[in-house]
């Protein structure tokens, strides 16, 4: 990478924009040291980290690094054996460690560790210094003073100091009450000793040591003889306090020094995290995207913006015009032409700055970006005339291009602004064409701007070179700053000169001096530009028509969906009414039955048939929705299916999908609206709305459901895998009765013609209970003990009703 190119592309200004977003001096030092990288893996790693920080901010996350101070000097002091840190330095290190431990804990949470893997990996590298932090806490107050509890000896000394101070105060207050020579009854301190103010003209009345005069000279500060010993004792205690504080600070410093290596690791990590979050904030500020790194030298930018120009325009209320361009392995050279002040230089600088940003791990201001990894970004942009170096504009350009030519080594991005300018136009055009062609043959990616027609013509004749122009509105004689690919642009110098109020006499003469070929070339370029404008206008019109058509169909879909929802609601209301009536009639009939077992069976059968009514309604709704889907969009059908799911009842043994998991399982049990679903060997609990019916457990062939309310019929799909046998050996009579009753319901719903109940021989209690249950059961046609080859008296064969 070339430092002169960095200066030309104003990389320092971009870094300053980035540095505004750091939260600590450590992060600022890292941000100011940023430089483009050339290792693809490292660039991708930095880009991914930036993306992760953007995601973290999107969810409302914070890093909380604002309280961290620069501890580099303190760490350097710790490397000097025997040196002690002052209280503020220890507080700063404590704050650093405290923030680091909070950050480490923040990303150690399992959910955060899974979502923010890179941040979690970085923060996990910080060593655990909670023990050291604990030894620092409570020793130094926020204002930098040593706390009394820092050591028992310090607490004792300060207690004695307070006691001595109180005695001195009392002694001095007593003296002042008895002396008329006292200027003012206050106790003050001079030279670290307690004194009282005495009138200068009466100071002989108070024997003692004089410690100074007031500014007016009328007051003398005297330390009375009576308190000299007490002041001496206070001075001794203060010296002891200072010694104890020095020992405490040295001890704390030693504790920190023992963890110096770990502290250096924390500093590096905090620096990296702060730098990463600053990159994310810059990305959010300029609405950037993560650039993709191409393997084949493809360079594509969609709606790209120059960050520095956009920042300037934001401050002045202006609006930036984004650019789009694309270069591929078969077209690695672009020649941009067009009028002065049309934005050609901005295009070149935008591409160069975005390439550097991507290779610094920064997101780029664009809606989409794909860039190669350039090992070199070399630029010759702007007027580099130097009087001091005795260089003309042309000479400076040639020297710069000479150095680029000698250094170029693809993959390289070469940016040339007004190539060949500054000399005779014919010579400049020839030289500029040769320069661009040289770098093209060298295999570099080149973006060059020019006003020379020979270069524009050459670009149009080369299959691997793209022509482009910055748009100029011939009606308003103003640039639009849009980049048009595939067409060369006229310079429009005379039109611009006219707009700048150059005398018409000059304009007319200049127009007359232009060669016929130049007029023809300019007219051709203008016609070509007009054709491109027409095509663009047609494209925009077609896009507007397409969007209007899409909106129309969207409105129709919404209206259809609304009507469908209303119809479903009406149907569900009617269905609920019919089922309610059915249940009411069933309950009245059941209440009329006195036998408890028979009543229970009838109630269960009524509930079963009510459930089948809901299932039947669901099937009919599906058929209706499927029939209507051919005349409507997919969206309403999806809504209909969701309605069907809501009214379709799910029962035990049904196969369902848990929507949140995307896993299928079997309903094991249902209790108070909670479904227990068995997925493999695991059980999950879910509500009805979380489940989607995949397959009913009932079903084999199809069975008509009779005795439904008038006008309602249903057909249910039945399970071909139903096992028409149950074994209740070992169960109690009540358990066996309940299980067999449920089994008979399932057998009836499955369409089984014959079922086998295995109850064993034993004392016959289970056999008798089963026989009693089967007698008069609504689903049982007849039953008898099994033949010898099917279990004999240990089993009962049941013939089911059709």
N, C-alpha and C positions, 0 to 999 in steps of 0.2 A: 504494500500500500504506500501511496505517495503523500507526504505531508503537505506538499504544495497543493495537491488536489483537495485535501481536507480543508485547507484554507479557502480555496476557490469555491467549494461547495458549502462553506460556512458551517462546518461540522461543529465548531466550538459553540456557535449560537444554539444549535440543536441540543448539545450537551447541557448548556445552561438551562434550557427549557426542561430537560429531564431532571436536573439537579434541584429544581424548585419543588419537586414532589418527594424528596427524601425526608425522613422524619428525624434523623439523628446525624451528628457530625461524622459518625462512622460510615453511614450510607452515602453521605455527600462525598467523602474521600474516595469511595469506590465508584460513584457515578462519574466523578471528574476524571477518573482514570480509564473510562470505557474506551475501547478501540475495536474496530472491525476484526472479525475472526475469519479464518479461511478453512477451518476443519468442519466439514458438514455435520458430523455427529455432535460436536460441541454446540454449533449454531442451533441445531434442532432441539437440543436439550435446553438451551436458554430460551428459545421461543416457546417451548412447551411449559416451562416454568412461568413465563410471563402470562401465558393463557390461563394457567391454573390460578394465578393471583387475580386475574380479571374475573374469573368465575367466583373466586372467594369474595371479592368485593360485591359482585352481583347479588350474592346471598346475604349481604349486610355484614360481612366479616370485617374485623379490625385487627391491626397488628399491635397497636399501643407501644410504639417505640419512641414517642415524643419526649419522654423523660430522660432518655439516655444521654449522658455527656461523653465528651471525648476523653478517654482514659489512657491514651497512648503515652503521655508523659508519665503518668502514674506507673504504668507497666515498665517503662524504661527505668524508673527510680527503683522499682522492685528488683531489677536485675543487679543493683548495687548492694552487695552484702552489707548489712548493718544500718542501711538508710531506713528512716521511718517515714510513713505517709502522714500528712496532716489530716485532721478530722474530715474536711470536705472531700479530700481524695478518697477516703475510706467510704464516705457516704455515696460518692459517685460509683464506686466499684460495687457497693451493695445494691444500688439501684440497677446497675447493669445486670448483675446476677439474678436479682428478683424478676426483672423483665424477661430474662432468658428462660428462667424456670417456668414462668407463666406461659410463655410461648411454646416451650417444650411440652408442657402438659396439655395445652390447647390442641395440639395436633397429634397427641398420643391417644385421643379418644378414638375408639374403633371406627365410628362413622366418618370422622374427619380423616383418619388414616387411610380409609378406603377411597374417599373422594379426592383427597388432596395428597396423593402419594409422594409427589416430588417435595412439596413443602414438609410433609411428615418425615421424609427421609433426611432432609437437610436439618430440621430442628432436632431430630433424634441423635444427630452427631454431637450435640452439645452435652458435655459431661454433667452429671448430677452434682451440683454444689449446694444442695439444700443444707447439708450439715455445716458447711462453712458459713452460709448465710445466717444460719441460726446462731452461730457464735458471734456474729457481728451485730445482730439485732439487739436493741435495748441498751447499747453501749454509748451511742452518740445521738444527741437530739437533732431534729431537723435543722436547727439554726447553727449546728456545728459544735455546740458545747458537749462536753463529756457528761453523761448522765451520772447521777449519784450512785446508781446501782451498778456502775461499770465494775466496781470492786468493793469488797467490804472495807478495805483500808481507806478508800476515797470517801465512802459514806461516813466513816468515823471522823476523818479530818474535817469534812465540811460541817458536820454536826458541831464539832468543837469551835470551828470558825464562827458559826452562827451564835453560839453561846458567848464567846469572847466579844463579838461585835455588840451583842445586847448589853453586856456589862459596861463596855466603853461608852455606849450611848447613854446609859443610865448615869454613869459617873459625870459625863460632860453636861448632861441636862441639869444635874444637881448643882454643878459649879455655876452654870449660867443663871440659875435662879437667884443665887446669892451674890452676884457681882453686878454693880451698877455700870461697870466699864464695858459690859458686853454690848456690842453694836447691834446684834440681832440674834435672837435665840434659835439658831440653827446649827446643826452639826454638819460639817462638810469634810472633804478629803483633799489633802495636799500631799504630794509625793508618796502616796500610798498609806498615809497615816491620818487618823481622825483628828481634826482640829476644830477650834471655835473662833468666830470673828470677834475681835476686840478693837475698841476705838484706839486709833494710833496714839492719840494724846494721852491715853490712860493704860497703855500696854504694860507698864511697870506694875500695875495692880494685879496682873495675872502672871505669876512666874511660870516660865516654861520655854519651850523651843519655838522660835519663830520660823514659819515655813513660807513666808511671802506676804506681799501687800496686795490690796485690791488695785484696780486700774486707776482709781481716783487717789489712792494713797491714804484715804481716811480710815481704812480698815486693815488691821494686821491679823493674820491667821496664826494662832498660837496653839501649840500642843502643850497643855498644862502638865506640870511635873507629875500630877497625880495619875495620869493615864499613860505615861511613857512606857512603863513596864508592860502594861496591857497591850499597847500598840506593838511593842517588841514581840510579844507572844503571838499576836496576830500575824506579824510579818514572818515569824518562824513557821506558823501553820500554813501560810500561803506558799512558802517555799516547799514544804512537804507536799502540798497539793500539786504543785507543778511537777515535782519529781514523780509522784504517783501517776499523774496524767501522762507523762512521758513514757513511763513503764507500760501503761495500758495501751498507748498508741503503738509502742514497739511490739507488744504482744499481738495486737490485732494485725499489724503489718506482717509479722512472722507467719501468722495463720494464712494470710492472703498469699504471701510469698511461696508457701508450700503448695499452693494451687496455681502457680503462675502459668504453667503449661496449659492447664485446663481453661484459665481465663483467656489466654491467647486464642484458644480454639473457639471460645464463646464470641470473642470479638470478631473473628473471621466469619462466623455463622451469622451473627447479627448484621454484619456488613452486607453479606450476601442476601439475606432476607429483605433488608431495607432497600437494597438496590433493585431487587425483583419487584417489590411492591411499587417502587417509584416508576418502573417501566410499565406496570399495569395501569397506574394512574395516568401516565402520559397517553397510553392507548385509549383509555376512556375519555380523556379530554379531547382528543382529535378524532374520535370514532374510528379507530384503526381496526385492522384485521391481521390475523396471523398469516404471514406469507408462506407459501409452499415452495420448497426448494426443488427445482427441476433437475433431472439427471441428464437432459439432452440439450442444454443451453437455451431452452425456451424461456422467453421473457414476456410476460403478459401482465398488463395493469388495467384495471377497470375503475374508472372514476377516481383516479389518483390525484392527490393534492400535495402541494409543497407546504410542509408543516410551518416553516418560518413565515412564508407569505400569508398563510391562513391566520397565524397568530397576529400578524400585523394588521390584517384586514378586520379581524374581530375587534381590535382596539379602536379602529376608525369607523366601524359600522359597515365595512365593505363586505362583498361576497366573492368568494373564490370560484373560478370555473374549473371543474375537474377535467382531467384528460384521460383518454384511453388509447392504448397502443399494444401491439403484439409483434414480437419477433420469434421466429422458430429456427430450427437447425438449417433449414433451406433458405431462410431470409434473415441474416444476422446483421444486415446493414440498413439503416434508415436515413434518408436525406430529407430534411425538413426545410421547406421554403415558405415564402409569404412576406407580407409587408413588415416594415420596421415597426417596433412597438406592438407587434401582434402576439407576442408571447413565445417566440421560438426559444429564446434563452431560458425562459421559465421551464419549458418542456425538458430541455437538456438537464437543467439543474434538478428538476423534480425526479427524473429517472436516476440521476447519480446519487442524490441524497437518499432516496428510497432504497437503493441497492446497499448503501452503507448502513442504513438503519436495520435492514434485515440481517446483515452480517454482524451486527452488534447485539442481536437477540431481541430487537425491538419490533413490536407490531408496526405496520406501516399504514399511513392515512390513505386508504382506498377501500372500495367495496369488495375487491378480489385482487389477489396478487400472486404471481408465480415467477420466481427469479432463479437464475443459476447462482452457484457459488463462485464468485469472481476472485481470483488470486490477486488481481490488480484492478484498480479503478483509477484511470488516468484522464485528466481533463486539461483542455486548453480553451479557457472561457474568459472573455472580457478583455479590456484594454490593458496590456501589461507594459506599456511604455514607461521607461525609466530614464529621466534626465541624468540622475546621479550615475547610472551605469552606462550612460551614453548609448541607450538602446531606443530605437524607434519602435512604433507599434508593430510594424511588420517584422523587424529584426527580433523583437521579443517573442513574437509568435513562432517564428522559425526556430529559434533556440529551444523553446519549450517543446515543439513537435519533434525536433531532433533528439532531445533527451527521451521523449516517449518512444520514438522509433527504436532507439538503442536498448530500451529497457523492456519493451513489450514481450510478454510470454503468456499466451492464452492458457486457461480461460481469463480473458481480460475484457473490461468494459472501457471503451475509449469514447470520450465526449469532446466534440470539436465544434466550437461556436464560430460562425462566419469564417470557415476555413478558406485560406488563400487571400483574405482581405488585406488591404493596406498597401497594395502595389498596383501596377498597371492591370486593368481589368482582364485583358486577354491572358497575360502571364499568370495573374492570380487565379483565374478559372482553371487554367491548365495545371498549375501547381496544386490547387485544391483538389482537383479530380485525381491527380496522381497520388496525393497523400491518402485520400479515402480508399482508393483502390489498393494501395500498399497494405494498409491495415486490414482490408477485407481479405486479401490473399494470405495474410499472416494468420487468419482464423479468429480474429478478435470480433467482439460484438461492438458495432459502431453506431453512434447517433450523431449526425453532423447537420449543421444548419448552413444555408447558403443563399445568396442572391443571384448567383451566376447561372445563367441559362444553360451553358454547356454541361454543368454538373447535373442540372435537373434532367436534361435530355439523356445524359449518360445513365442516370439512375433509372429512367424509364425503359432503357434498352437492356439492362442487366436483369436476368431472371431471378437472381438472388438478392436484389436490392429493392427496397420499398421506397416509393415516393410518398411524401406526406406534406401537408401544408397547414398553416394556422389560418383560420377563417378571417376574411375581411369583408365587411358589409359594404358593397359598392353603393348602396342607396344612402347610407348615413356617413360613409367614408370613415367608419370606425371599426376597429378589430373586435371580434367576439371572443377571442382567446380559446376557441374550440380547435382541437386537432383533428384534421380530416386525413385519413390514411387512404393511399391509392391515387392521389391526385397532387400534382405540383401546384404551387401557388405563385401568383404574380407579385412582384415587389411593390407595385402601386406607389412608387416613390413620388411621381409627379402629382398624383391625387393627394398624397399626404402633404406635399409641399403647398398645394393649393389650399388645403384645410388650415395650414399654418399661416395663411394670409400673405404668401409670397406674391409680389406684384404679378399681375396677369401677363405683362410683357415678357417677364422672365419665363413664365410657365409656357407661353405660346412658343417662344423661341426654342426652349428645351424640347418641346414636343416635335417641332419641325426638324430638329437635329437627329432625332431617333431614326435609325435605319429601318427600311421597309421590313427586313427580317425580324427585327425586334418588335415592330407593330404586329406582325403576323403571329409571332410567338405569344405575345401578350394577349391578343384577341383569342387565340386558341385556348390559352389557359383560362381566360374568363369564361369562354363557352363551356369548357369542361367543368369549371366550377359551378356554372349555372345548371348544367345537367345533374351534377351531384346534388345540388340543392333541391332540384325537382324530385329526384329519387328519395331524398331524405324526407321531403314534405309528404310524398306519397306513402312512404313507410310509416310516418307518424299518423297519417289519416287512417291507414289500415289498422294500426295498433289501437287508435281510438275507437274505430268501428268494432274491432274484436272485443275490446273491453266493454263497450256498450251492450253487445250481444251477450257476453258472459254475465253482465249484471242483470239483463232481462231474464235469462234462464235461471239465475240465482233467485230472483224474485218469485218466479213461477214455482221453483222448488220449495221456497218458504211457504207460499200460499198452499201448495199441495200438502206439505207437512202439517200445516195448521189444521186444514180440513181433516186430515187423517187422524190427528190427535183428538179433534172433537168427536169424530166418529168412534174412535177407540173408547173415549171416555163414556160416550152414550152406551156403547155395547157393554162395557164393564159394569156400568150402573144397572143395566137391565139384567145382566148375568147375576150380579149380587142379589138383586131382588128375587130372581127365580130360585136361586140357591137358598136364600133366606126362607122363602115360602116352603121349599122342599124340606128344609130342616125343621121348620115349625110343624108341618104335618107329620113328619117322622117322629118328633118328640111327643106329639099328642098320641100317636099310635103306640109308642113305646110305653108311655105312662099308663095306658090301658092294660098292658100286660103285667100280671102280678108276679109271675115267676122271675126271680132276679137274674138267673143265668140266661134265660131266653131274652129278657129285656136287654141285657148287656150285649148279647149277640146281635139283636136287632139294631141297637144303637151303633155298634161297630159297622154293621152292614150299611146303615144310613150314611155314616161318615165316609165309608169307602165309596159309595155311589156319588156323594157330593164331590169327593175328590176327583172321581172319574168325569164328572160333569165339567169341572175346571179344565182337566186335561183335554177333554173333547173340544171345549171352546178354544183352547190354545191351538190345537191342530187345525181347527177351522180358520182361526185367524192367520195362521201361517199360510194356508192354502190361498186365502183371500189376498194376503200381502204379496205372495208369489205371483198371483194372477195379475195384480196391478203393477208389479215392478216393471213389466215389459213396456208400460206406457208412461213411466215416470223415471226420475233420476234415482241413483242408488241411495241418496241420503235419506229420503222418506222411508225406504224399505228398511234401512238400518234402524230408524226410529220405531217402525212397526215391530220389528223383531224384539227391540228392547221392551216394548209394551207387552208383547206375548210372554217374554221371560217373566215379567212381573206377575202375571196372572196364572202362569203355569205352576202347579204345585209340585214340590219335590218331596219324595218319600224315602224311607229307609231302603237301602240296597240300590238306589238309583246311582248311575254314574254321572258325576258332575265335574265341572272345572272351577277351581278357585281363581277368579279373575285376577286378583292381585299377585298371585304366584305364577299363573299360567300353567298350573299342574292339574292333572285329572286324578280323581280318586272316587271312592265309593262312600255313600252316606251310611255311617254306622248307626247313628242314633240322632233323634231330634228331641230337644227339650226346651220349652219356653222360647221358641223362636231361634234357638241356637242349634246349628247343625254340626255334628261331629263327623269329620270326613277322614277316611283312612286312605293315606297315600303311601303305599309300600308298608313299612313298619311304623310310620309316623302318623300321629293323629293331629288334626288341625280343627279349631273351632271357628265358625264363620256365621255371619248373618245371611238371610235369604238373598239380599241384594248383592252380596259378594259372590254368589254362585250362579253358574250357567248350566242348565240341564244338558247333558251330552247324550244319555241313553237311559230310557226307563228300565227299571228292573223287572217290570211285570211280564212281559210280553212275548207271546208266540202266535203267529198268525194274526187274526183279529177277532174280536168278540163284540157283539152288539150289546150295549148296556140297556137293559129293559127297565121298565117302571120308572122312567124319568118323568119330570113334569111335562104336561101336554105341550106339544110343539117343539120339544128339545130332543135331539138324538145325537149320539156321539160314536166315534170309532176310535179304538186305542190300539197302538202297536204293541205286540206281546213279545216276550223274551223267549227265544228258542233254547236258552241254556238253563231253564228252570229244572231243579232237582226235586222230583216228586217223592222224596223220602225224608223222614225226620227220625232222629234217634233221641229218646228222652230218658234213656237208662241212667240212673243215678240222681235224677232230679226229684224234688219233692212233688207231692200231688198238685199243689197250687202252681208251682213252676211249670210242671209238665202240661197242666191244663191250659195255662196261658200261652205257652209256646206252640202247642198243637192248634189252638184256636187261631193264632196268627198264621200258622203254616197253612191251615185250610183256606183262609182268606187269600193268601198268595197263590195257592194251587188253583183256586177258582178263577182268580184274575189271570193266571197264566194259561187257562184253558185246559188244564190237566183233566183227563178223563178218569184217572186212577191214581191213588196215592197210597203210600205204605208208611205206617207208624210203628217204629220199633220201640217197645216198652219193656221187653225182657220178661222172664218168668217170675222170679221172686215169690212174694206172697200174694201177688195178684192185685195189689192196691192200685198200681198204675194202670193195669189193664182195665179194671172196673171204672176208674176215673175217666179213662179215654172213652170207654163204651158209653158212659153217662153223657159225656160231652157230645159224642157223635149222634146220640139219639135226638132227633128233632133239629139237628143243626141245619141252617138254611142252605148250606152248600153241599150237603151230603145226601146222595140218593139212597145208598145202602152201605153196610159195612159187615165184615166177617173176619174171623181169625184166619191168618195166613196158612196156606198149605205147608206141608212139612218141608218142601224144598225152598220155601221163602221165610222160614223162621217159626212155623207152627204157632203155638200159643204165645210165643214171645213177640209176635207182631200182629198188627191188624191191617187188613186191606180195606180201603175206602173207595167206593164208586161215587164219583163226583157228579153233581147235577150238570146238565148240559146248559 
